Amino acid sequence: QVQLVESGGGSVQPGGSLKLSCATTADIFSIYAMGWYRQAPGKERELIADVTTSDLPRYAGFTEGRFIISTISRDNDKNMVSLQMNSLKPEDTAVYYCNIQYYSNGFQSPPVDYWGQGTQVTVSS
């Protein structure tokens, strides 16, 4: 069973930085994409950034160069996707979710979304 475990959320003042990390037991060879989403109160969940196994990272416009996604892949070990967040703003306050798109039913079927448990990020003075 695929598991995603997030860490690194918390509270920070405007202009501060946080780094989120997500460890997954998913087999790297069956992962299509890894990414981060967020959901603010009363709003839809939105993509922050993601990266496929064969392409460059893509970022939502609101990241404005402030966020950097990175992945670490190790055979026979946990794979990780991290999100470095700089110059944080109060409007970045949200629950942040790690996501992978995973070929859980073989490559003949579309990849399936798996989600982390969510971690709260609060930006406030």
Disulfide bonds with the S-S distance in Angstrom:
Cys22-Cys98 2.11
